[in-house]
Amino acid sequence: MTETHSITLRQMENFQFSHDYGGGLPALISDEPPPLGAAAGPSPLDLLLSAVGACMSSSFNFAMRKYRETPGAISTTATATVGRDEANHLRVQQLEIAIHFAAAAASVSHLPRVLEQFEAFCTVGASVARGIPTRVSVTDGTGTLVKG
């Protein structure tokens, strides 16, 4: 099955763009940080982190629910390492996705299967990981690192 998704971006001024998602969804304004822009909204890098972080979080939640597990509240921190490439252009060199769920790992009987599978269900994260090294870690409600 092949799907096509599109949004329309319209320049508002300088580096500010309105993102029209259609379907009655509210528009989002993006902007570059100073000195280029005015930071009137998330930057393209912020949007990349949001997209990968949200997709990984949703995939983790989906996998937990698939096995009728209750993860409790999920929070995710997505971090990008940005540096210069061989042509001296700024590039995203690595992404780190840190997922935290509120339940104790010991209370999640299917956790090994969830951890084995959830990344494969993340359309955005798996696609981005083909071009940007991506490390994913998961910690439980007790602070125990269960993946990564």
Accessible surface in RSA format (square Angstrom, percent):
REM  Atomic radii and reference values for relative SASA: ProtOr
REM  Chains: A
REM  Algorithm: Lee & Richards
REM  Probe-radius: 1.40
REM  Slices: 20
REM RES _ NUM      All-atoms   Total-Side   Main-Chain    Non-polar    All polar
REM                ABS   REL    ABS   REL    ABS   REL    ABS   REL    ABS   REL
RES MET A   1   210.48 109.0 120.74  79.9  89.74 213.7  96.61  82.1 113.87 150.9
RES THR A   2   131.59  93.6  99.16 100.5  32.43  77.3  68.32  91.8  63.27  95.6
RES GLU A   3   103.65  59.5  72.62  54.9  31.03  73.9  38.45  74.4  65.20  53.2
RES THR A   4   127.38  90.6  93.94  95.2  33.45  79.7  67.63  90.8  59.76  90.3
RES HIS A   5   155.59  85.0 123.59  85.9  32.00  81.9  94.52  97.4  61.07  71.1
RES SER A   6    97.60  82.5  67.40  90.0  30.20  69.6  38.73  82.5  58.87  82.5
RES ILE A   7    75.29  42.8  51.47  38.3  23.81  57.4  54.87  39.5  20.42  55.4
RES THR A   8    63.88  45.4  60.41  61.2   3.47   8.3  29.72  39.9  34.17  51.6
RES LEU A   9    88.44  49.3  63.10  45.1  25.34  63.7  63.10  44.3  25.34  68.2
RES ARG A  10   133.33  56.0 129.62  66.1   3.71   8.8  61.50  84.1  71.83  43.5
RES GLN A  11   113.80  63.6  83.46  61.0  30.34  72.2  18.94  40.3  94.85  71.9
RES MET A  12   101.30  52.5  65.60  43.4  35.70  85.0  71.74  61.0  29.55  39.2
RES GLU A  13   102.07  58.6  94.37  71.4   7.70  18.3  28.80  55.7  73.26  59.8
RES ASN A  14   106.08  73.2  86.84  83.9  19.24  46.3  16.02  38.6  90.05  87.0
RES PHE A  15    87.10  43.6  83.19  51.5   3.92  10.2  83.19  50.4   3.92  11.2
RES GLN A  16    26.93  15.1  26.93  19.7   0.00   0.0   1.18   2.5  25.75  19.5
RES PHE A  17    69.88  35.0  69.88  43.3   0.00   0.0  69.88  42.4   0.00   0.0
RES SER A  18    22.61  19.1  22.46  30.0   0.15   0.3  10.45  22.2  12.17  17.0
RES HIS A  19    10.49   5.7  10.49   7.3   0.00   0.0   8.64   8.9   1.85   2.2
RES ASP A  20    55.81  39.1  52.64  52.4   3.17   7.5   9.38  22.1  46.44  46.3
RES TYR A  21    81.89  38.2  61.96  35.3  19.93  51.9  46.39  34.9  35.50  43.8
RES GLY A  22    32.96  40.6   0.00   N/A  32.96  40.6  32.56  89.3   0.40   0.9
RES GLY A  23    88.96 109.7   0.00   N/A  88.96 109.7  46.49 127.6  42.46  95.1
RES GLY A  24    81.39 100.4   0.00   N/A  81.39 100.4  42.92 117.8  38.47  86.2
RES LEU A  25   113.82  63.4 100.65  72.0  13.16  33.1 100.86  70.8  12.95  34.9
RES PRO A  26   111.33  81.1  95.04  86.6  16.29  59.2 106.37  87.8   4.97  30.9
RES ALA A  27    63.37  58.3  33.45  51.6  29.92  68.1  33.70  47.5  29.68  78.6
RES LEU A  28    57.74  32.2  53.07  38.0   4.67  11.7  57.74  40.6   0.00   0.0
RES ILE A  29    52.77  30.0  48.18  35.9   4.59  11.1  48.18  34.7   4.59  12.4
RES SER A  30     5.66   4.8   5.66   7.6   0.00   0.0   0.01   0.0   5.65   7.9
RES ASP A  31     2.08   1.5   0.46   0.5   1.62   3.8   0.65   1.5   1.43   1.4
RES GLU A  32    48.56  27.9  48.50  36.7   0.06   0.2   7.35  14.2  41.21  33.6
RES PRO A  33    68.97  50.3  66.92  61.0   2.05   7.5  67.21  55.5   1.76  11.0
RES PRO A  34    89.20  65.0  71.88  65.5  17.33  63.0  72.20  59.6  17.01 105.7
RES PRO A  35   137.12  99.9 104.90  95.6  32.22 117.1 110.76  91.4  26.35 163.8
RES LEU A  36   108.00  60.1  92.36  66.1  15.65  39.3  94.51  66.4  13.49  36.3
RES GLY A  37    13.98  17.2   0.00   N/A  13.98  17.2   5.47  15.0   8.51  19.1
RES ALA A  38    71.03  65.3  45.94  70.9  25.08  57.1  50.65  71.3  20.38  54.0
RES ALA A  39    58.91  54.2  35.43  54.7  23.48  53.4  35.96  50.6  22.96  60.8
RES ALA A  40    57.39  52.8  21.71  33.5  35.68  81.2  33.77  47.6  23.62  62.6
RES GLY A  41    22.34  27.6   0.00   N/A  22.34  27.6  14.70  40.3   7.65  17.1
RES PRO A  42    46.83  34.1  40.49  36.9   6.33  23.0  46.67  38.5   0.15   1.0
RES SER A  43    13.25  11.2  12.78  17.1   0.47   1.1   7.25  15.4   6.00   8.4
RES PRO A  44    74.51  54.3  66.74  60.8   7.77  28.2  68.66  56.7   5.85  36.4
RES LEU A  45    60.82  33.9  54.03  38.7   6.79  17.1  58.40  41.0   2.42   6.5
RES ASP A  46    64.32  45.1  62.28  62.0   2.04   4.8  15.36  36.1  48.96  48.8
RES LEU A  47    43.43  24.2  39.70  28.4   3.73   9.4  40.05  28.1   3.39   9.1
RES LEU A  48    47.73  26.6  41.82  29.9   5.91  14.9  46.93  33.0   0.79   2.1
RES LEU A  49    27.84  15.5  27.57  19.7   0.27   0.7  27.84  19.5   0.00   0.0
RES SER A  50    67.70  57.2  55.85  74.5  11.85  27.3  35.47  75.5  32.23  45.1
RES ALA A  51    43.25  39.8  31.08  48.0  12.17  27.7  41.25  58.1   2.00   5.3
RES VAL A  52     0.30   0.2   0.30   0.3   0.00   0.0   0.30   0.3   0.00   0.0
RES GLY A  53     6.36   7.8   0.00   N/A   6.36   7.8   6.36  17.5   0.00   0.0
RES ALA A  54    62.25  57.2  51.32  79.2  10.93  24.9  59.58  83.9   2.67   7.1
RES CYS A  55    23.69  17.9  16.82  18.8   6.86  16.1  10.21  25.9  13.48  14.5
RES MET A  56     3.98   2.1   3.98   2.6   0.00   0.0   3.98   3.4   0.00   0.0
RES SER A  57    23.60  19.9  22.61  30.2   0.99   2.3  19.79  42.1   3.81   5.3
RES SER A  58    71.92  60.8  62.58  83.5   9.33  21.5  36.22  77.1  35.69  50.0
RES SER A  59     7.15   6.0   4.53   6.0   2.61   6.0   2.53   5.4   4.61   6.5
RES PHE A  60     0.00   0.0   0.00   0.0   0.00   0.0   0.00   0.0   0.00   0.0
RES ASN A  61    41.42  28.6  41.42  40.0   0.00   0.0   3.66   8.8  37.76  36.5
RES PHE A  62   112.36  56.2 108.32  67.1   4.05  10.5 111.72  67.7   0.64   1.8
RES ALA A  63     0.00   0.0   0.00   0.0   0.00   0.0   0.00   0.0   0.00   0.0
RES MET A  64     0.00   0.0   0.00   0.0   0.00   0.0   0.00   0.0   0.00   0.0
RES ARG A  65   160.59  67.4 149.84  76.4  10.75  25.6  47.19  64.5 113.40  68.7
RES LYS A  66    99.07  48.3  68.05  41.8  31.01  73.8  60.66  54.6  38.40  40.9
RES TYR A  67    34.42  16.1  22.80  13.0  11.61  30.2  25.84  19.4   8.58  10.6
RES ARG A  68   214.96  90.3 183.18  93.4  31.78  75.7  74.64 102.0 140.32  85.0
RES GLU A  69    21.66  12.4  14.33  10.8   7.34  17.5   2.09   4.1  19.57  16.0
RES THR A  70   107.89  76.7  96.58  97.9  11.30  26.9  67.28  90.4  40.61  61.4
RES PRO A  71    10.07   7.3  10.07   9.2   0.00   0.0  10.07   8.3   0.00   0.0
RES GLY A  72    37.40  46.1   0.00   N/A  37.40  46.1  29.08  79.8   8.31  18.6
RES ALA A  73    81.69  75.1  61.36  94.7  20.34  46.3  72.88 102.6   8.82  23.4
RES ILE A  74    49.01  27.9  16.87  12.6  32.13  77.5  17.02  12.3  31.98  86.8
RES SER A  75    68.01  57.5  61.44  82.0   6.57  15.1  50.47 107.5  17.54  24.6
RES THR A  76    42.49  30.2   7.55   7.6  34.94  83.3   8.05  10.8  34.44  52.1
RES THR A  77    89.43  63.6  84.68  85.9   4.75  11.3  52.67  70.7  36.76  55.6
RES ALA A  78    26.28  24.2   7.17  11.1  19.11  43.5   7.17  10.1  19.11  50.6
RES THR A  79    68.20  48.5  65.41  66.3   2.79   6.6  51.10  68.6  17.10  25.8
RES ALA A  80    21.71  20.0   0.78   1.2  20.93  47.6   0.78   1.1  20.93  55.4
RES THR A  81    64.30  45.7  59.52  60.3   4.78  11.4  47.06  63.2  17.24  26.1
RES VAL A  82    63.80  42.0  34.22  31.0  29.58  71.3  34.22  29.7  29.58  80.2
RES GLY A  83    15.87  19.6   0.00   N/A  15.87  19.6  15.87  43.5   0.00   0.0
RES ARG A  84   134.14  56.3 112.27  57.2  21.87  52.1  34.68  47.4  99.47  60.3
RES ASP A  85    41.56  29.1  24.65  24.5  16.92  40.0  22.10  52.0  19.46  19.4
RES GLU A  86   175.50 100.8 129.55  98.0  45.94 109.4  77.89 150.7  97.61  79.7
RES ALA A  87    60.11  55.3  34.49  53.2  25.62  58.3  45.77  64.5  14.34  38.0
RES ASN A  88    99.07  68.3  92.78  89.7   6.29  15.2  26.78  64.5  72.29  69.9
RES HIS A  89    94.11  51.4  91.63  63.7   2.48   6.3  62.29  64.2  31.82  37.0
RES LEU A  90    99.02  55.1  84.90  60.7  14.12  35.5  85.02  59.7  14.00  37.7
RES ARG A  91   124.99  52.5 120.69  61.5   4.30  10.2  47.53  65.0  77.47  46.9
RES VAL A  92    36.61  24.1  20.66  18.7  15.95  38.4  20.66  18.0  15.95  43.3
RES GLN A  93    82.16  45.9  67.81  49.6  14.35  34.2  32.07  68.3  50.08  38.0
RES GLN A  94    46.18  25.8  45.98  33.6   0.19   0.5   5.19  11.0  40.99  31.1
RES LEU A  95     0.02   0.0   0.02   0.0   0.00   0.0   0.02   0.0   0.00   0.0
RES GLU A  96    61.93  35.6  61.56  46.6   0.37   0.9  11.46  22.2  50.47  41.2
RES ILE A  97     1.28   0.7   0.00   0.0   1.28   3.1   0.30   0.2   0.98   2.7
RES ALA A  98    45.55  41.9  43.07  66.5   2.47   5.6  43.07  60.7   2.47   6.6
RES ILE A  99     1.87   1.1   0.00   0.0   1.87   4.5   0.23   0.2   1.64   4.4
RES HIS A 100    67.96  37.1  67.96  47.2   0.00   0.0  45.81  47.2  22.15  25.8
RES PHE A 101     0.00   0.0   0.00   0.0   0.00   0.0   0.00   0.0   0.00   0.0
RES ALA A 102    53.60  49.3  35.32  54.5  18.28  41.6  37.25  52.5  16.35  43.3
RES ALA A 103    20.39  18.7   9.64  14.9  10.76  24.5  20.35  28.7   0.04   0.1
RES ALA A 104    38.26  35.2  32.29  49.8   5.97  13.6  32.43  45.7   5.83  15.5
RES ALA A 105    22.18  20.4  17.09  26.4   5.09  11.6  17.30  24.4   4.89  12.9
RES ALA A 106   107.52  98.9  63.09  97.4  44.43 101.1  76.73 108.1  30.79  81.6
RES SER A 107    79.52  67.2  45.37  60.6  34.15  78.7  51.26 109.2  28.26  39.6
RES VAL A 108     5.77   3.8   0.89   0.8   4.89  11.8   0.89   0.8   4.89  13.3
RES SER A 109    92.41  78.1  60.76  81.1  31.65  72.9  55.78 118.8  36.63  51.3
RES HIS A 110    70.04  38.3  68.46  47.6   1.58   4.0  40.91  42.2  29.13  33.9
RES LEU A 111    11.25   6.3  11.25   8.0   0.00   0.0  11.25   7.9   0.00   0.0
RES PRO A 112    94.38  68.8  84.49  77.0   9.89  36.0  90.02  74.3   4.36  27.1
RES ARG A 113   124.94  52.5 124.87  63.7   0.07   0.2  36.24  49.5  88.70  53.8
RES VAL A 114     0.00   0.0   0.00   0.0   0.00   0.0   0.00   0.0   0.00   0.0
RES LEU A 115    25.06  14.0  20.30  14.5   4.77  12.0  20.48  14.4   4.58  12.3
RES GLU A 116   140.88  80.9 103.18  78.1  37.70  89.8  45.27  87.6  95.62  78.1
RES GLN A 117    33.68  18.8  30.47  22.3   3.21   7.6  17.63  37.5  16.05  12.2
RES PHE A 118     0.00   0.0   0.00   0.0   0.00   0.0   0.00   0.0   0.00   0.0
RES GLU A 119    54.58  31.3  52.84  40.0   1.73   4.1  21.90  42.4  32.68  26.7
RES ALA A 120    87.72  80.7  52.86  81.6  34.85  79.3  61.50  86.6  26.22  69.5
RES PHE A 121    94.85  47.5  72.31  44.8  22.54  58.6  77.31  46.9  17.54  50.2
RES CYS A 122     0.02   0.0   0.00   0.0   0.02   0.1   0.00   0.0   0.02   0.0
RES THR A 123   105.20  74.8  95.84  97.2   9.35  22.3  72.32  97.1  32.88  49.7
RES VAL A 124    57.18  37.6  54.06  48.9   3.13   7.5  57.18  49.7   0.00   0.0
RES GLY A 125     0.27   0.3   0.00   N/A   0.27   0.3   0.01   0.0   0.26   0.6
RES ALA A 126    43.67  40.2  33.26  51.3  10.41  23.7  39.32  55.4   4.35  11.5
RES SER A 127    62.11  52.5  51.04  68.1  11.08  25.5  30.28  64.5  31.83  44.6
RES VAL A 128    30.45  20.0  21.81  19.7   8.64  20.8  29.53  25.7   0.92   2.5
RES ALA A 129    44.31  40.7  26.39  40.7  17.92  40.8  26.81  37.8  17.50  46.4
RES ARG A 130   219.47  92.1 176.75  90.1  42.72 101.7  64.24  87.8 155.24  94.1
RES GLY A 131    67.32  83.0   0.00   N/A  67.32  83.0  37.45 102.8  29.87  66.9
RES ILE A 132    31.29  17.8  30.78  22.9   0.50   1.2  31.04  22.4   0.24   0.7
RES PRO A 133    84.29  61.4  74.04  67.5  10.25  37.3  83.57  69.0   0.72   4.5
RES THR A 134    33.02  23.5   2.66   2.7  30.36  72.4   2.41   3.2  30.61  46.3
RES ARG A 135   143.02  60.1 137.35  70.0   5.68  13.5  62.98  86.1  80.05  48.5
RES VAL A 136    13.67   9.0   1.59   1.4  12.08  29.1   2.11   1.8  11.56  31.3
RES SER A 137    31.54  26.7  30.91  41.2   0.64   1.5  17.45  37.2  14.10  19.7
RES VAL A 138     0.08   0.1   0.00   0.0   0.08   0.2   0.08   0.1   0.00   0.0
RES THR A 139    35.32  25.1  35.32  35.8   0.00   0.0  26.92  36.2   8.39  12.7
RES ASP A 140     3.73   2.6   3.73   3.7   0.00   0.0   0.00   0.0   3.73   3.7
RES GLY A 141    37.00  45.6   0.00   N/A  37.00  45.6   5.30  14.5  31.70  71.0
RES THR A 142    96.80  68.8  57.39  58.2  39.41  93.9  64.10  86.1  32.70  49.4
RES GLY A 143    53.72  66.3   0.00   N/A  53.72  66.3  27.86  76.5  25.86  57.9
RES THR A 144    72.66  51.7  65.74  66.7   6.91  16.5  50.25  67.5  22.41  33.9
RES LEU A 145    98.91  55.1  74.84  53.5  24.07  60.5  74.84  52.6  24.07  64.8
RES VAL A 146    37.85  24.9  11.60  10.5  26.25  63.2  18.95  16.5  18.90  51.3
RES LYS A 147    57.53  28.1  49.00  30.1   8.54  20.3  18.43  16.6  39.10  41.7
RES GLY A 148    80.10  98.8   0.00   N/A  80.10  98.8  41.78 114.6  38.32  85.8
END  Absolute sums over single chains surface
CHAIN  1 A     9239.9       6969.7       2270.2       5417.1       3822.9
END  Absolute sums over all chains
TOTAL          9239.9       6969.7       2270.2       5417.1       3822.9
